[in-house]
Amino acid sequence: MAHKYCFKALDKSLQDIPIVCGGNFRQIFLVIPKGTRPDIVNTSLNSFLWPLFKVYEVNQKMRLRAKSIYELEVVKIAMFDNWMLQIGDGSFYDHPHNKLLQIPHDIYV
């Protein structure tokens, strides 16, 4: 995630050139020393440039479409992806009261 001033500087210098940005907002946000949640949102997400973006969403898991992986592997990858999304959403906890998470043995490294 980049600071909104980075996008502003890029907009001034490359205003007429289309730029492709990629990323996932579930990933790590900027580190703002002693910043609150509104401070982090203000430095990264609030920008006058957002209305100028055209957003495309990926709705297929491209890794699962590869012809070289076996059907069992496709199922395991899909289960892992769904597990990670549930963790990111905060909707998957083995112990809801203390927010502990049990990692399945089959994904240990």
OpenMM code with the backbone's topology and positions (N, CA, C; nanometers):
from openmm import Vec3, app, unit

residues = "MET ALA HIS LYS TYR CYS PHE LYS ALA LEU ASP LYS SER LEU GLN ASP ILE PRO ILE VAL CYS GLY GLY ASN PHE ARG GLN ILE PHE LEU VAL ILE PRO LYS GLY THR ARG PRO ASP ILE VAL ASN THR SER LEU ASN SER PHE LEU TRP PRO LEU PHE LYS VAL TYR GLU VAL ASN GLN LYS MET ARG LEU ARG ALA LYS SER ILE TYR GLU LEU GLU VAL VAL LYS ILE ALA MET PHE ASP ASN TRP MET LEU GLN ILE GLY ASP GLY SER PHE TYR ASP HIS PRO HIS ASN LYS LEU LEU GLN ILE PRO HIS ASP ILE TYR VAL".split()
positions = [
    Vec3(0.0861, -0.1164, 0.0000),
    Vec3(0.0000, 0.0000, 0.0000),
    Vec3(0.0904, 0.1224, 0.0000),
    Vec3(0.0660, 0.2133, -0.0877),
    Vec3(0.1459, 0.3352, -0.0974),
    Vec3(0.0712, 0.4527, -0.0360),
    Vec3(0.1481, 0.5481, 0.0106),
    Vec3(0.0906, 0.6706, 0.0669),
    Vec3(0.0197, 0.7459, -0.0452),
    Vec3(-0.0885, 0.8140, -0.0113),
    Vec3(-0.1660, 0.8834, -0.1146),
    Vec3(-0.0852, 0.9929, -0.1828),
    Vec3(0.0158, 1.0475, -0.1155),
    Vec3(0.0989, 1.1510, -0.1782),
    Vec3(0.1856, 1.0933, -0.2899),
    Vec3(0.2181, 0.9639, -0.2816),
    Vec3(0.2918, 0.8987, -0.3906),
    Vec3(0.2074, 0.8974, -0.5175),
    Vec3(0.0785, 0.8646, -0.5024),
    Vec3(-0.0109, 0.8651, -0.6180),
    Vec3(-0.0309, 1.0063, -0.6715),
    Vec3(-0.0363, 1.1041, -0.5828),
    Vec3(-0.0539, 1.2429, -0.6244),
    Vec3(0.0666, 1.2891, -0.7069),
    Vec3(0.1880, 1.2560, -0.6620),
    Vec3(0.3088, 1.2928, -0.7361),
    Vec3(0.3129, 1.2224, -0.8711),
    Vec3(0.2739, 1.0972, -0.8736),
    Vec3(0.2710, 1.0216, -0.9986),
    Vec3(0.1681, 1.0794, -1.0944),
    Vec3(0.0543, 1.1219, -1.0410),
    Vec3(-0.0511, 1.1808, -1.1234),
    Vec3(-0.0033, 1.3096, -1.1890),
    Vec3(0.0715, 1.3908, -1.1161),
    Vec3(0.1194, 1.5175, -1.1730),
    Vec3(0.2203, 1.4943, -1.2848),
    Vec3(0.3072, 1.3940, -1.2687),
    Vec3(0.4120, 1.3736, -1.3681),
    Vec3(0.3677, 1.2875, -1.4868),
    Vec3(0.2758, 1.1967, -1.4668),
    Vec3(0.2337, 1.1054, -1.5732),
    Vec3(0.0837, 1.1136, -1.5976),
    Vec3(0.0304, 1.2318, -1.5990),
    Vec3(-0.1138, 1.2521, -1.6000),
    Vec3(-0.1851, 1.1889, -1.7201),
    Vec3(-0.1237, 1.1879, -1.8353),
    Vec3(-0.1913, 1.1391, -1.9555),
    Vec3(-0.1578, 0.9942, -1.9903),
    Vec3(-0.0830, 0.9269, -1.9062),
    Vec3(-0.0418, 0.7896, -1.9341),
    Vec3(-0.1176, 0.6947, -1.8414),
    Vec3(-0.1870, 0.5945, -1.8976),
    Vec3(-0.2563, 0.4976, -1.8112),
    Vec3(-0.1561, 0.4158, -1.7296),
    Vec3(-0.1872, 0.3924, -1.6049),
    Vec3(-0.1003, 0.3161, -1.5155),
    Vec3(-0.1823, 0.2032, -1.4544),
    Vec3(-0.1255, 0.0840, -1.4538),
    Vec3(-0.1923, -0.0313, -1.3944),
    Vec3(-0.1397, -0.0488, -1.2524),
    Vec3(-0.2306, -0.0484, -1.1571),
    Vec3(-0.1962, -0.0717, -1.0162),
    Vec3(-0.2564, -0.2053, -0.9763),
    Vec3(-0.1881, -0.2761, -0.8934),
    Vec3(-0.2414, -0.4030, -0.8463),
    Vec3(-0.2198, -0.4173, -0.6977),
    Vec3(-0.3000, -0.4975, -0.6378),
    Vec3(-0.2809, -0.5188, -0.4952),
    Vec3(-0.4044, -0.5735, -0.4290),
    Vec3(-0.3916, -0.5890, -0.3009),
    Vec3(-0.4984, -0.6455, -0.2207),
    Vec3(-0.5092, -0.5635, -0.0934),
    Vec3(-0.6245, -0.5037, -0.0696),
    Vec3(-0.6402, -0.4183, 0.0471),
    Vec3(-0.6419, -0.4967, 0.1771),
    Vec3(-0.6464, -0.6279, 0.1707),
    Vec3(-0.6401, -0.7073, 0.2931),
    Vec3(-0.4972, -0.7177, 0.3438),
    Vec3(-0.4028, -0.6815, 0.2595),
    Vec3(-0.2639, -0.6923, 0.3000),
    Vec3(-0.2253, -0.5748, 0.3889),
    Vec3(-0.1018, -0.5712, 0.4289),
    Vec3(-0.0534, -0.4763, 0.5294),
    Vec3(-0.0701, -0.3319, 0.4839),
    Vec3(-0.1259, -0.2516, 0.5740),
    Vec3(-0.1403, -0.1090, 0.5491),
    Vec3(-0.0117, -0.0362, 0.5852),
    Vec3(-0.0087, 0.0906, 0.5567),
    Vec3(0.1060, 0.1735, 0.5908),
    Vec3(0.1289, 0.1752, 0.7412),
    Vec3(0.2538, 0.1951, 0.7790),
    Vec3(0.2855, 0.2106, 0.9208),
    Vec3(0.2941, 0.3596, 0.9489),
    Vec3(0.2040, 0.4079, 1.0295),
    Vec3(0.2022, 0.5478, 1.0705),
    Vec3(0.2387, 0.5492, 1.2188),
    Vec3(0.3579, 0.6003, 1.2546),
    Vec3(0.3967, 0.5996, 1.3953),
    Vec3(0.2919, 0.6684, 1.4833),
    Vec3(0.2481, 0.5971, 1.5850),
    Vec3(0.1472, 0.6443, 1.6807),
    Vec3(0.0176, 0.6870, 1.6121),
    Vec3(-0.0071, 0.6311, 1.4940),
    Vec3(-0.1278, 0.6655, 1.4193),
    Vec3(-0.2464, 0.5815, 1.4613),
    Vec3(-0.3609, 0.6413, 1.4538),
    Vec3(-0.4845, 0.5704, 1.4836),
    Vec3(-0.5388, 0.5100, 1.3542),
    Vec3(-0.6440, 0.4332, 1.3657),
    Vec3(-0.7052, 0.3739, 1.2464),
    Vec3(-0.7477, 0.4817, 1.1462),
    Vec3(-0.8142, 0.5904, 1.1901),
    Vec3(-0.8488, 0.6965, 1.0936),
    Vec3(-0.7263, 0.7601, 1.0276),
    Vec3(-0.6146, 0.7694, 1.1008),
    Vec3(-0.4922, 0.8240, 1.0414),
    Vec3(-0.4428, 0.7354, 0.9274),
    Vec3(-0.4466, 0.6048, 0.9492),
    Vec3(-0.4003, 0.5112, 0.8464),
    Vec3(-0.4908, 0.5166, 0.7243),
    Vec3(-0.6215, 0.5192, 0.7464),
    Vec3(-0.7166, 0.5277, 0.6348),
    Vec3(-0.6974, 0.6581, 0.5590),
    Vec3(-0.6773, 0.7668, 0.6304),
    Vec3(-0.6616, 0.8976, 0.5662),
    Vec3(-0.5351, 0.9051, 0.4816),
    Vec3(-0.4270, 0.8394, 0.5245),
    Vec3(-0.3031, 0.8468, 0.4478),
    Vec3(-0.2994, 0.7517, 0.3294),
    Vec3(-0.3860, 0.6519, 0.3281),
    Vec3(-0.3786, 0.5553, 0.2191),
    Vec3(-0.5023, 0.5520, 0.1308),
    Vec3(-0.6199, 0.5524, 0.1889),
    Vec3(-0.7409, 0.5305, 0.1102),
    Vec3(-0.8122, 0.6583, 0.0678),
    Vec3(-0.8050, 0.7623, 0.1455),
    Vec3(-0.8752, 0.8862, 0.1109),
    Vec3(-0.7909, 0.9677, 0.0140),
    Vec3(-0.8348, 0.9780, -0.1081),
    Vec3(-0.7621, 1.0544, -0.2092),
    Vec3(-0.8597, 1.1047, -0.3144),
    Vec3(-0.8301, 1.2214, -0.3673),
    Vec3(-0.9144, 1.2771, -0.4732),
    Vec3(-0.8987, 1.1994, -0.6035),
    Vec3(-0.7996, 1.1132, -0.6115),
    Vec3(-0.7730, 1.0384, -0.7346),
    Vec3(-0.8630, 0.9159, -0.7526),
    Vec3(-0.9244, 0.8660, -0.6461),
    Vec3(-1.0029, 0.7433, -0.6564),
    Vec3(-1.1119, 0.7478, -0.7631),
    Vec3(-1.1846, 0.8582, -0.7801),
    Vec3(-1.2864, 0.8590, -0.8863),
    Vec3(-1.2278, 0.8433, -1.0272),
    Vec3(-1.0980, 0.8673, -1.0422),
    Vec3(-1.0341, 0.8565, -1.1732),
    Vec3(-0.9903, 0.7134, -1.2057),
    Vec3(-0.9908, 0.6250, -1.1066),
    Vec3(-0.9498, 0.4867, -1.1273),
    Vec3(-1.0634, 0.4046, -1.1859),
    Vec3(-1.0274, 0.3096, -1.2697),
    Vec3(-1.1229, 0.2095, -1.3163),
    Vec3(-1.0816, 0.0790, -1.2493),
    Vec3(-1.1703, 0.0217, -1.1716),
    Vec3(-1.1379, -0.0953, -1.0903),
    Vec3(-1.1891, -0.2220, -1.1580),
    Vec3(-1.1004, -0.3185, -1.1705),
    Vec3(-1.1357, -0.4510, -1.2200),
    Vec3(-1.1116, -0.5497, -1.1068),
    Vec3(-1.2050, -0.6396, -1.0859),
    Vec3(-1.1905, -0.7392, -0.9806),
    Vec3(-1.1616, -0.8754, -1.0416),
    Vec3(-1.0689, -0.9458, -0.9811),
    Vec3(-1.0393, -1.0823, -1.0221),
    Vec3(-1.1407, -1.1722, -0.9532),
    Vec3(-1.2124, -1.2505, -1.0309),
    Vec3(-1.3139, -1.3364, -0.9705),
    Vec3(-1.2880, -1.4846, -0.9954),
    Vec3(-1.1709, -1.5170, -1.0498),
    Vec3(-1.1336, -1.6566, -1.0693),
    Vec3(-0.9962, -1.6787, -1.0082),
    Vec3(-0.9786, -1.7931, -0.9481),
    Vec3(-0.8491, -1.8275, -0.8904),
    Vec3(-0.7637, -1.8874, -1.0015),
    Vec3(-0.6716, -1.8090, -1.0533),
    Vec3(-0.5946, -1.8498, -1.1704),
    Vec3(-0.5030, -1.9688, -1.1415),
    Vec3(-0.4535, -1.9804, -1.0185),
    Vec3(-0.3682, -2.0956, -0.9862),
    Vec3(-0.4439, -2.2264, -1.0036),
    Vec3(-0.5734, -2.2229, -0.9779),
    Vec3(-0.6523, -2.3456, -0.9861),
    Vec3(-0.6875, -2.3838, -1.1291),
    Vec3(-0.6629, -2.2957, -1.2235),
    Vec3(-0.6954, -2.3249, -1.3631),
    Vec3(-0.5782, -2.3877, -1.4379),
    Vec3(-0.4636, -2.4001, -1.3729),
    Vec3(-0.3460, -2.4576, -1.4387),
    Vec3(-0.3720, -2.6039, -1.4731),
    Vec3(-0.3310, -2.6442, -1.5914),
    Vec3(-0.3556, -2.7805, -1.6387),
    Vec3(-0.2598, -2.8816, -1.5749),
    Vec3(-0.1511, -2.8335, -1.5154),
    Vec3(-0.0483, -2.9252, -1.4671),
    Vec3(-0.0692, -2.9723, -1.3233),
    Vec3(-0.1744, -2.9275, -1.2554),
    Vec3(-0.1945, -2.9731, -1.1181),
    Vec3(-0.3088, -3.0737, -1.1117),
    Vec3(-0.2980, -3.1649, -1.0180),
    Vec3(-0.3966, -3.2717, -1.0040),
    Vec3(-0.5220, -3.2208, -0.9336),
    Vec3(-0.6311, -3.2944, -0.9525),
    Vec3(-0.7602, -3.2535, -0.8960),
    Vec3(-0.7545, -3.2439, -0.7435),
    Vec3(-0.6859, -3.3378, -0.6786),
    Vec3(-0.6725, -3.3328, -0.5330),
    Vec3(-0.5980, -3.2064, -0.4896),
    Vec3(-0.4965, -3.1700, -0.5649),
    Vec3(-0.4201, -3.0486, -0.5338),
    Vec3(-0.5074, -2.9246, -0.5511),
    Vec3(-0.5932, -2.9235, -0.6517),
    Vec3(-0.6858, -2.8120, -0.6733),
    Vec3(-0.7774, -2.7958, -0.5527),
    Vec3(-0.8286, -2.9066, -0.5008),
    Vec3(-0.9175, -2.9023, -0.3842),
    Vec3(-0.8422, -2.8488, -0.2626),
    Vec3(-0.7183, -2.8953, -0.2414),
    Vec3(-0.6398, -2.8495, -0.1269),
    Vec3(-0.6093, -2.6999, -0.1360),
    Vec3(-0.5751, -2.6531, -0.2552),
    Vec3(-0.5459, -2.5105, -0.2732),
    Vec3(-0.6713, -2.4277, -0.2495),
    Vec3(-0.7847, -2.4733, -0.3008),
    Vec3(-0.9106, -2.4006, -0.2815),
    Vec3(-0.9478, -2.3945, -0.1336),
    Vec3(-0.9292, -2.5055, -0.0610),
    Vec3(-0.9593, -2.5061, 0.0825),
    Vec3(-0.8673, -2.4101, 0.1578),
    Vec3(-0.7389, -2.4089, 0.1219),
    Vec3(-0.6438, -2.3177, 0.1860),
    Vec3(-0.6802, -2.1725, 0.1566),
    Vec3(-0.7141, -2.1424, 0.0318),
    Vec3(-0.7535, -2.0057, -0.0049),
    Vec3(-0.8754, -1.9595, 0.0741),
    Vec3(-0.9751, -2.0452, 0.0844),
    Vec3(-1.0955, -2.0097, 0.1605),
    Vec3(-1.0644, -1.9910, 0.3084),
    Vec3(-0.9766, -2.0752, 0.3620),
    Vec3(-0.9361, -2.0633, 0.5019),
    Vec3(-0.8675, -1.9291, 0.5264),
    Vec3(-0.7768, -1.8909, 0.4365),
    Vec3(-0.7065, -1.7628, 0.4501),
    Vec3(-0.8029, -1.6446, 0.4398),
    Vec3(-0.9001, -1.6520, 0.3492),
    Vec3(-0.9987, -1.5442, 0.3370),
    Vec3(-1.0831, -1.5318, 0.4631),
    Vec3(-1.1206, -1.6448, 0.5218),
    Vec3(-1.1988, -1.6405, 0.6456),
    Vec3(-1.1182, -1.5784, 0.7591),
    Vec3(-0.9897, -1.6084, 0.7652),
    Vec3(-0.9043, -1.5470, 0.8674),
    Vec3(-0.8967, -1.3967, 0.8437),
    Vec3(-0.8766, -1.3567, 0.7185),
    Vec3(-0.8695, -1.2141, 0.6858),
    Vec3(-0.9972, -1.1395, 0.7179),
    Vec3(-1.1107, -1.2051, 0.7005),
    Vec3(-1.2397, -1.1424, 0.7315),
    Vec3(-1.2701, -1.1433, 0.8807),
    Vec3(-1.1951, -1.2232, 0.9565),
    Vec3(-1.2221, -1.2361, 1.0991),
    Vec3(-1.3383, -1.3279, 1.1294),
    Vec3(-1.3749, -1.4122, 1.0336),
    Vec3(-1.4917, -1.4987, 1.0529),
    Vec3(-1.4550, -1.6433, 1.0871),
    Vec3(-1.3274, -1.6734, 1.1032),
    Vec3(-1.2863, -1.8108, 1.1325),
    Vec3(-1.1990, -1.8138, 1.2574),
    Vec3(-1.2544, -1.8620, 1.3652),
    Vec3(-1.1772, -1.8821, 1.4877),
    Vec3(-1.2232, -2.0119, 1.5513),
    Vec3(-1.1272, -2.0912, 1.5993),
    Vec3(-1.1616, -2.2151, 1.6687),
    Vec3(-1.2167, -2.1863, 1.8079),
    Vec3(-1.1700, -2.0794, 1.8691),
    Vec3(-1.2132, -2.0400, 2.0030),
    Vec3(-1.2610, -1.8953, 1.9963),
    Vec3(-1.3895, -1.8712, 1.9730),
    Vec3(-1.4382, -1.7350, 1.9494),
    Vec3(-1.4161, -1.6378, 2.0650),
    Vec3(-1.4071, -1.6886, 2.1881),
    Vec3(-1.3939, -1.5973, 2.3015),
    Vec3(-1.2535, -1.5391, 2.3143),
    Vec3(-1.1514, -1.6160, 2.2846),
    Vec3(-1.0157, -1.5641, 2.3007),
    Vec3(-0.9415, -1.5480, 2.1688),
    Vec3(-1.0095, -1.5661, 2.0588),
    Vec3(-0.9560, -1.5419, 1.9245),
    Vec3(-0.8302, -1.6231, 1.8943),
    Vec3(-0.8245, -1.7465, 1.9421),
    Vec3(-0.7142, -1.8349, 1.9071),
    Vec3(-0.7453, -1.9054, 1.7763),
    Vec3(-0.6419, -1.9397, 1.7043),
    Vec3(-0.6584, -2.0010, 1.5734),
    Vec3(-0.5793, -2.1302, 1.5685),
    Vec3(-0.6430, -2.2378, 1.5296),
    Vec3(-0.5764, -2.3672, 1.5152),
    Vec3(-0.5370, -2.3849, 1.3690),
    Vec3(-0.4075, -2.4007, 1.3439),
    Vec3(-0.3594, -2.4202, 1.2070),
    Vec3(-0.3693, -2.5687, 1.1739),
    Vec3(-0.4350, -2.6049, 1.0638),
    Vec3(-0.4470, -2.7463, 1.0265),
    Vec3(-0.3095, -2.8101, 1.0043),
    Vec3(-0.2943, -2.9355, 1.0474),
    Vec3(-0.1654, -3.0045, 1.0382),
    Vec3(-0.1184, -3.0230, 0.8945),
    Vec3(-0.2096, -3.0349, 0.8012),
    Vec3(-0.1686, -3.0605, 0.6627),
    Vec3(-0.1080, -2.9387, 0.5936),
    Vec3(-0.1088, -2.8217, 0.6576),
    Vec3(-0.0449, -2.7052, 0.5946),
    Vec3(0.0780, -2.6583, 0.6714),
    Vec3(0.1205, -2.7356, 0.7711),
    Vec3(0.2450, -2.7028, 0.8418),
    Vec3(0.3611, -2.7082, 0.7437),
    Vec3(0.4591, -2.6242, 0.7678),
    Vec3(0.5806, -2.6263, 0.6856),
    Vec3(0.6925, -2.6863, 0.7658),
] * unit.nanometer
topology = app.Topology()
chain = topology.addChain("A")
for resn in residues:
    res = topology.addResidue(resn, chain)
    for name in ("N", "CA", "C"):
        topology.addAtom(name, app.Element.getBySymbol(name[0]), res)
